Amino acid sequence: MKYFFTLILLLLITGQLSAQYPPVDSARQIIRNGKTPFERFRGYHGLDRYYYTTGLYDSSSIAQEKMYAIARQLKNDSLMVIVYRAIGNRQTTKTDYNFALSTYFKMLEYAKTNESKALCYGNIAYLYAITGNNQVAMNYLKKSEASGKFKNSNVYRNTFYGLVFNNLNEPDSALVHLQKAADIPIKAPDVTMQSILLAQTGVAYELKGDADLAEVYYKRVVAYCKTHNLASGQIRHGSLYCDFCIKKGNYAQAKTIALENLAVAKKAGITEGMSTVAAILRKIYDHTLNKDSAYYYAVMQINYKDSVSNQKRIAEFQNLTFGQQLREIDDQAKVAQANEQRKLNIQYAGIALGLVVFIMLFLLLSRSVIVNTRMIEIVGVIGLLIVFEFINLVIHPYLVNFTNDSPLLMLLILVLIAAVIVPMHHKLEQWVKHRLVEKNKTIRLAAAKRTIEKLEGGK
């Protein structure tokens, strides 16, 4: 029954893993040929997934900047959640956990739907789980569950529950949740998540003392990471397999896997991975009494540990720089939005001014409407305000550049403009009143003549 259960579970997982992410070339083609910002966003998202899972973090940062700019342009909260989730995932993969946590919390601010909140809480829980904060991780998993049971979030949540229960040395509870995650059919699964699912299933069986099943899953996850070019995953999960082999006394197998992991870490430039693998190789060569090799890898471990510390400082600088670049994109988006709003305001002011002018011309030219001068004063004041606002909208950017955004100088210039247009408005108003008085007299005189003619005709 045990092996039957294993076979069923492996078949379920294989079904989930059958869907692939689009190849890199397809993602680039989507970016080039995308007719809408949404299509280009999807292309950059696929490209970014490839970059940060294979250790190309600089390229990932560039793709994420593009995604962020599109999301800001579209003012789409759902896309912002995707962007911040991608940034947090990259930082988590690089073990920049502090920055990753702040990014996930920022992602939560844009999560408006229950489904997006469930995913956000799941990511936060995973970060706490891998750093050993199991109780905090459990609290966030419960928050995720309270937000709703959606297909994608259920996969993440149950996988992370499995991770937490493994951390707590409760493999039976872990397997219950890992089985639930494997039972959920997904058309396009997250390859990183699936690798975690396989690895944690292996860990659970190892904790249960079932070495045969544990080895099945460890082999499977290593092969899966190779197939999907998951550099960081291969190193992380491959190291679990190495430790398992060492515990079993299978040092030859552990050495083979460790050397493969070391080659992957060097190629991807994952310094922390090289330090981890070097420590495993030192342990292996110590056991085989190969002192020279053990010393070599001990020195490598120390050197890469120092390198990791230096890279952490560089990564902190890069993360701060990346954050500033996102703020600059925000500022550009705000300027573009302000310019667009200003154009709309100018159009609205122009329409309002046109209506006022039309009303004034209608009142002046109408041969039958008698207008009170008080109405002309009201319409004139409204027209004056609209003219002043129209001028202000048109010249405001030029005033900002000319005065270097000095409130005092801008106020003085606007006062001077008002000092010019107010007397002009007064003269225009007096002329209009005079014309209206003359028109009113003409209308009344014509009406009186018609009345007299009717009376004389009646007699």
C-alpha positions as CSV (number, residue, x, y, z in Angstrom):
1,M,0.0,0.0,0.0
2,K,2.9,2.4,0.8
3,Y,4.3,2.1,-2.7
4,F,0.9,2.2,-4.3
5,F,0.3,5.5,-2.5
6,T,3.7,6.7,-3.7
7,L,2.9,5.8,-7.3
8,I,-0.4,7.6,-7.3
9,L,1.2,10.7,-5.7
10,L,4.0,10.7,-8.3
11,L,1.5,10.4,-11.1
12,L,-0.6,13.3,-9.8
13,I,2.5,15.5,-9.5
14,T,3.6,14.5,-13.0
15,G,0.3,15.6,-14.3
16,Q,0.7,19.0,-12.7
17,L,4.2,19.4,-14.1
18,S,3.3,18.6,-17.7
19,A,2.4,22.3,-18.4
20,Q,5.5,24.4,-19.2
21,Y,6.2,28.1,-19.0
22,P,6.7,29.7,-22.4
23,P,10.3,29.4,-23.7
24,V,12.4,32.5,-23.4
25,D,12.2,33.2,-27.2
26,S,8.4,33.1,-27.0
27,A,8.5,35.6,-24.2
28,R,10.8,37.9,-26.2
29,Q,8.5,37.6,-29.2
30,I,5.5,38.5,-27.1
31,I,7.3,41.6,-26.0
32,R,8.3,42.6,-29.5
33,N,4.9,41.9,-31.1
34,G,2.6,42.7,-28.2
35,K,-0.1,45.1,-29.3
36,T,-1.3,46.0,-25.8
37,P,0.6,46.8,-22.6
38,F,-1.0,43.7,-21.0
39,E,0.6,41.5,-23.7
40,R,4.0,43.1,-23.2
41,F,3.6,42.8,-19.4
42,R,2.9,39.0,-19.8
43,G,6.1,38.7,-22.0
44,Y,8.3,40.5,-19.4
45,H,6.7,38.4,-16.7
46,G,7.7,35.1,-18.4
47,L,11.2,36.5,-19.2
48,D,11.6,37.5,-15.6
49,R,10.6,34.1,-14.3
50,Y,13.3,32.5,-16.4
51,Y,16.0,35.1,-15.3
52,Y,15.6,34.9,-11.6
53,T,15.1,31.1,-11.4
54,T,18.3,30.6,-13.4
55,G,20.4,33.1,-11.4
56,L,20.4,35.9,-14.0
57,Y,19.4,38.5,-11.3
58,D,20.6,41.6,-13.1
59,S,18.5,40.8,-16.2
60,S,15.6,39.9,-13.8
61,S,15.8,43.4,-12.3
62,I,15.6,45.1,-15.7
63,A,12.5,43.0,-16.7
64,Q,10.9,43.8,-13.4
65,E,11.4,47.5,-13.9
66,K,9.6,47.2,-17.3
67,M,6.8,45.3,-15.6
68,Y,6.5,47.9,-12.9
69,A,6.4,50.8,-15.4
70,I,3.5,49.1,-17.4
71,A,1.6,48.4,-14.2
72,R,1.9,52.0,-13.0
73,Q,0.9,53.2,-16.5
74,L,-2.2,51.1,-16.4
75,K,-2.9,51.9,-12.8
76,N,-3.7,48.2,-12.3
77,D,-3.5,46.9,-8.7
78,S,-3.6,43.3,-9.8
79,L,-0.5,43.8,-12.0
80,M,1.2,45.6,-9.1
81,V,0.7,42.5,-7.0
82,I,2.4,40.4,-9.7
83,V,5.3,42.8,-9.9
84,Y,6.0,43.0,-6.2
85,R,5.6,39.3,-5.9
86,A,8.2,38.8,-8.6
87,I,10.6,41.2,-6.9
88,G,10.1,39.5,-3.6
89,N,10.7,36.1,-5.2
90,R,13.9,37.3,-6.8
91,Q,15.1,38.7,-3.4
92,T,14.1,35.5,-1.6
93,T,16.0,33.4,-4.2
94,K,19.1,35.6,-3.6
95,T,18.5,35.1,0.2
96,D,18.0,38.9,0.6
97,Y,15.3,38.0,3.2
98,N,14.9,41.5,4.8
99,F,14.3,43.2,1.5
100,A,12.0,40.3,0.4
101,L,9.8,40.7,3.4
102,S,9.4,44.4,3.0
103,T,8.6,43.8,-0.7
104,Y,5.9,41.2,0.2
105,F,4.3,43.6,2.6
106,K,4.3,46.2,-0.1
107,M,2.6,43.7,-2.4
108,L,-0.1,43.2,0.3
109,E,-1.0,46.9,0.0
110,Y,-2.2,46.4,-3.6
111,A,-4.0,43.1,-2.9
112,K,-7.7,44.1,-3.3
113,T,-9.2,40.7,-3.9
114,N,-9.4,37.8,-1.5
115,E,-7.5,35.6,-3.9
116,S,-4.6,38.0,-4.2
117,K,-4.5,38.4,-0.4
118,A,-4.4,34.6,0.0
119,L,-1.3,34.5,-2.3
120,C,0.4,37.4,-0.5
121,Y,-0.1,35.8,2.9
122,G,1.3,32.5,1.5
123,N,4.5,34.2,0.2
124,I,5.0,35.9,3.5
125,A,4.5,32.6,5.3
126,Y,7.1,30.9,3.1
127,L,9.7,33.5,3.9
128,Y,9.1,33.1,7.6
129,A,9.2,29.3,7.3
130,I,12.6,29.1,5.5
131,T,14.1,31.4,8.1
132,G,12.9,29.2,11.0
133,N,10.1,31.5,12.2
134,N,7.6,28.6,12.2
135,Q,4.9,30.1,14.5
136,V,4.7,33.4,12.5
137,A,4.6,31.4,9.3
138,M,1.7,29.3,10.6
139,N,-0.2,32.5,11.5
140,Y,0.2,33.9,8.0
141,L,-0.9,30.5,6.5
142,K,-4.1,30.7,8.6
143,K,-4.6,34.3,7.3
144,S,-4.2,32.9,3.8
145,E,-6.8,30.2,4.5
146,A,-9.2,32.7,6.0
147,S,-9.0,34.8,2.8
148,G,-10.5,32.0,0.7
149,K,-9.7,28.7,-0.8
150,F,-8.6,29.3,-4.4
151,K,-6.9,26.8,-6.7
152,N,-3.4,28.5,-6.9
153,S,-3.3,29.7,-3.3
154,N,-4.3,26.2,-2.1
155,V,-1.3,24.7,-3.8
156,Y,1.0,27.3,-2.3
157,R,-0.6,27.2,1.1
158,N,-0.6,23.4,1.5
159,T,3.0,23.2,0.2
160,F,4.1,25.8,2.8
161,Y,2.1,24.0,5.5
162,G,4.1,20.9,4.6
163,L,7.4,22.9,5.0
164,V,6.4,24.3,8.4
165,F,5.3,20.9,9.7
166,N,8.6,19.4,8.5
167,N,10.4,22.2,10.4
168,L,8.4,21.2,13.5
169,N,9.3,17.5,12.9
170,E,5.7,16.5,12.3
171,P,6.0,14.6,9.0
172,D,2.6,13.0,9.2
173,S,0.9,16.4,9.2
174,A,3.3,17.6,6.5
175,L,2.4,14.7,4.2
176,V,-1.4,15.4,4.6
177,H,-0.9,18.9,3.3
178,L,1.6,18.0,0.6
179,Q,-0.8,15.3,-0.7
180,K,-3.5,18.0,-0.9
181,A,-1.2,20.3,-2.9
182,A,-0.4,17.4,-5.3
183,D,-4.1,16.6,-5.8
184,I,-4.9,20.1,-7.2
185,P,-4.7,20.1,-11.0
186,I,-3.0,23.2,-12.4
187,K,-2.6,23.8,-16.1
188,A,0.5,26.0,-15.9
189,P,2.1,25.2,-12.5
190,D,4.8,27.3,-10.9
191,V,7.9,25.3,-11.5
192,T,9.7,26.6,-8.4
193,M,6.7,25.7,-6.2
194,Q,6.6,22.2,-7.7
195,S,10.2,21.7,-6.9
196,I,9.5,22.7,-3.3
197,L,6.6,20.3,-3.2
198,L,8.8,17.4,-4.3
199,A,11.6,18.3,-2.0
200,Q,9.5,18.7,1.1
201,T,7.8,15.4,0.4
202,G,11.2,13.8,0.4
203,V,12.0,15.5,3.7
204,A,8.8,14.3,5.2
205,Y,9.5,10.7,4.3
206,E,13.1,11.0,5.6
207,L,11.7,12.3,8.9
208,K,9.4,9.3,9.0
209,G,12.4,7.0,8.6
210,D,11.3,5.8,5.1
211,A,14.6,6.1,3.3
212,D,13.4,4.4,0.1
213,L,10.6,6.9,-0.5
214,A,12.7,9.8,0.6
215,E,15.3,8.9,-2.0
216,V,12.7,8.6,-4.7
217,Y,11.6,12.1,-4.1
218,Y,15.1,13.6,-3.7
219,K,16.1,12.0,-7.1
220,R,13.0,13.3,-8.7
221,V,13.4,16.9,-7.5
222,V,17.0,17.0,-8.6
223,A,16.1,15.7,-12.0
224,Y,13.2,18.2,-12.2
225,C,15.4,21.2,-11.4
226,K,17.8,20.1,-14.1
227,T,15.0,19.8,-16.6
228,H,13.7,23.2,-15.8
229,N,17.1,24.9,-15.4
230,L,16.3,25.9,-11.8
231,A,19.8,26.7,-10.6
232,S,19.0,27.9,-7.1
233,G,16.5,25.0,-6.7
234,Q,19.0,22.4,-7.8
235,I,21.6,23.7,-5.3
236,R,19.1,23.9,-2.4
237,H,17.3,20.6,-3.0
238,G,20.5,18.9,-4.2
239,S,22.1,19.8,-0.9
240,L,19.2,18.1,1.0
241,Y,19.9,15.0,-1.1
242,C,23.6,15.2,-0.3
243,D,22.9,15.3,3.4
244,F,20.6,12.4,3.1
245,C,23.2,10.3,1.2
246,I,25.9,11.2,3.8
247,K,23.5,10.0,6.6
248,K,23.1,6.7,4.8
249,G,26.8,6.4,4.3
250,N,26.5,6.7,0.5
251,Y,29.4,9.2,0.1
252,A,30.1,8.4,-3.5
253,Q,26.5,9.5,-4.5
254,A,26.8,12.6,-2.3
255,K,30.1,13.5,-4.0
256,T,28.6,13.2,-7.5
257,I,25.6,15.4,-6.6
258,A,27.8,17.9,-4.8
259,L,30.2,18.3,-7.7
260,E,27.2,18.8,-10.1
261,N,25.8,21.4,-7.7
262,L,29.1,23.2,-7.5
263,A,29.3,23.5,-11.3
264,V,25.8,24.9,-11.4
265,A,26.6,27.4,-8.6
266,K,29.7,28.6,-10.4
267,K,28.0,28.9,-13.7
268,A,25.0,30.9,-12.2
269,G,27.3,32.9,-9.9
270,I,25.4,31.9,-6.8
271,T,28.1,32.5,-4.2
272,E,26.1,31.3,-1.2
273,G,25.4,28.0,-3.0
274,M,29.1,27.5,-3.6
275,S,29.8,28.0,0.1
276,T,27.1,25.4,1.0
277,V,28.4,22.9,-1.5
278,A,32.0,23.4,-0.5
279,A,31.0,22.6,3.1
280,I,29.4,19.3,1.9
281,L,32.5,18.3,-0.1
282,R,34.8,19.1,2.8
283,K,32.8,16.7,4.9
284,I,32.9,14.0,2.2
285,Y,36.7,14.2,1.7
286,D,37.2,14.3,5.5
287,H,35.4,11.0,5.7
288,T,37.4,9.5,2.8
289,L,40.7,10.7,4.5
290,N,41.6,12.8,1.4
291,K,43.2,15.6,3.4
292,D,44.3,17.7,0.5
293,S,40.9,17.8,-1.1
294,A,39.2,18.4,2.3
295,Y,41.6,21.3,3.0
296,Y,40.9,22.7,-0.5
297,Y,37.2,22.7,0.0
298,A,37.5,24.0,3.6
299,V,39.4,27.1,2.2
300,M,36.8,27.4,-0.5
301,Q,34.1,27.4,2.1
302,I,35.8,30.1,4.1
303,N,36.5,32.2,1.1
304,Y,33.0,32.0,-0.2
305,K,31.6,32.8,3.2
306,D,33.6,36.0,3.1
307,S,32.4,36.6,-0.4
308,V,28.8,36.0,0.7
309,S,29.2,38.7,3.3
310,N,30.6,41.1,0.7
311,Q,27.8,40.2,-1.7
312,K,25.2,40.9,1.0
313,R,26.5,44.4,1.3
314,I,26.5,44.8,-2.5
315,A,23.1,43.3,-2.7
316,E,21.8,45.8,-0.1
317,F,23.2,48.7,-2.2
318,Q,21.7,47.2,-5.3
319,N,18.3,46.7,-3.6
320,L,18.3,50.3,-2.4
321,T,19.3,51.4,-5.9
322,F,16.5,49.3,-7.4
323,G,14.0,50.8,-5.0
324,Q,15.1,54.3,-6.0
325,Q,14.6,53.3,-9.7
326,L,11.1,52.2,-8.9
327,R,10.4,55.5,-7.2
328,E,11.7,57.4,-10.2
329,I,9.2,55.4,-12.4
330,D,6.5,56.4,-9.9
331,D,7.6,60.1,-10.3
332,Q,7.5,59.8,-14.1
333,A,4.1,58.2,-13.9
334,K,2.8,61.0,-11.7
335,V,4.2,63.7,-14.0
336,A,2.6,62.0,-17.0
337,Q,-0.7,61.7,-15.1
338,A,-0.5,65.4,-14.1
339,N,0.1,66.4,-17.7
340,E,-2.8,64.4,-18.9
341,Q,-5.0,65.8,-16.2
342,R,-3.8,69.3,-17.1
343,K,-4.7,68.8,-20.8
344,L,-8.2,67.6,-19.7
345,N,-8.6,70.7,-17.4
346,I,-7.6,73.0,-20.3
347,Q,-10.2,71.4,-22.5
348,Y,-12.9,71.7,-19.8
349,A,-11.9,75.3,-19.2
350,G,-12.0,76.0,-23.0
351,I,-15.4,74.4,-23.3
352,A,-16.7,76.5,-20.3
353,L,-15.2,79.7,-21.8
354,G,-16.9,78.9,-25.1
355,L,-20.2,78.5,-23.4
356,V,-19.9,81.8,-21.6
357,V,-18.9,83.6,-24.9
358,F,-21.8,81.9,-26.7
359,I,-24.3,83.1,-24.0
360,M,-23.0,86.6,-24.2
361,L,-23.2,86.7,-28.0
362,F,-26.7,85.3,-27.9
363,L,-27.8,87.9,-25.4
364,L,-26.2,90.7,-27.4
365,L,-27.5,89.6,-30.8
366,S,-30.9,88.4,-29.8
367,R,-33.7,90.7,-31.1
368,S,-36.3,89.5,-28.8
369,V,-34.7,88.8,-25.4
370,I,-34.6,91.6,-22.8
371,V,-31.7,91.0,-20.4
372,N,-31.2,92.5,-16.9
373,T,-27.8,94.1,-16.4
374,R,-27.5,92.2,-13.2
375,M,-27.4,88.9,-15.2
376,I,-24.7,90.4,-17.3
377,E,-22.6,91.1,-14.2
378,I,-23.0,87.5,-13.0
379,V,-22.2,86.0,-16.4
380,G,-19.2,88.4,-16.7
381,V,-17.8,87.4,-13.3
382,I,-18.1,83.8,-14.2
383,G,-16.4,84.5,-17.5
384,L,-13.6,86.4,-15.8
385,L,-12.9,83.5,-13.4
386,I,-12.9,81.0,-16.3
387,V,-10.5,83.1,-18.3
388,F,-8.1,83.5,-15.4
389,E,-8.2,79.7,-14.7
390,F,-7.7,79.0,-18.4
391,I,-4.6,81.2,-18.5
392,N,-3.3,79.7,-15.3
393,L,-3.7,76.1,-16.7
394,V,-1.9,77.0,-19.9
395,I,1.1,78.9,-18.5
396,H,1.5,76.9,-15.2
397,P,4.3,74.6,-16.4
398,Y,6.2,77.5,-17.9
399,L,5.8,79.4,-14.7
400,V,7.2,76.5,-12.7
401,N,10.3,76.4,-14.9
402,F,10.7,80.2,-15.0
403,T,10.3,80.7,-11.3
404,N,12.0,77.4,-10.2
405,D,8.7,76.5,-8.5
406,S,8.9,79.6,-6.2
407,P,5.4,80.2,-4.7
408,L,6.1,83.9,-4.1
409,L,7.2,84.6,-7.7
410,M,4.4,82.6,-9.1
411,L,1.9,84.5,-7.0
412,L,3.4,87.9,-8.1
413,I,3.1,86.9,-11.8
414,L,-0.5,85.7,-11.4
415,V,-1.3,89.0,-9.6
416,L,0.2,90.9,-12.6
417,I,-1.9,88.9,-15.0
418,A,-5.0,89.6,-12.9
419,A,-4.1,93.3,-12.9
420,V,-4.2,93.3,-16.7
421,I,-7.3,91.2,-17.3
422,V,-9.5,92.7,-14.6
423,P,-9.6,96.3,-16.1
424,M,-10.1,94.7,-19.5
425,H,-13.0,92.7,-18.1
426,H,-14.4,95.9,-16.6
427,K,-14.3,97.8,-19.9
428,L,-15.8,94.9,-21.8
429,E,-18.5,94.6,-19.2
430,Q,-19.4,98.3,-19.5
431,W,-19.5,98.1,-23.3
432,V,-21.7,95.0,-23.2
433,K,-24.1,96.7,-20.7
434,H,-24.3,99.8,-22.9
435,R,-25.1,97.6,-25.9
436,L,-27.7,95.7,-24.0
437,V,-29.3,98.9,-22.7
438,E,-29.5,100.2,-26.3
439,K,-30.9,96.8,-27.5
440,N,-33.4,96.7,-24.7
441,K,-34.6,100.2,-25.6
442,T,-35.0,99.2,-29.2
443,I,-36.9,96.1,-28.3
444,R,-39.2,98.0,-26.0
445,L,-39.8,100.8,-28.5
446,A,-40.6,98.3,-31.2
447,A,-43.0,96.6,-28.9
448,A,-44.7,99.9,-28.0
449,K,-45.1,100.8,-31.7
450,R,-46.8,97.4,-32.3
451,T,-49.1,98.0,-29.4
452,I,-50.1,101.4,-30.6
453,E,-50.6,100.1,-34.2
454,K,-52.9,97.4,-32.8
455,L,-54.9,99.9,-30.7
456,E,-55.3,102.3,-33.7
457,G,-56.3,99.5,-35.9
458,G,-58.9,98.4,-33.4
459,K,-60.5,101.9,-33.3
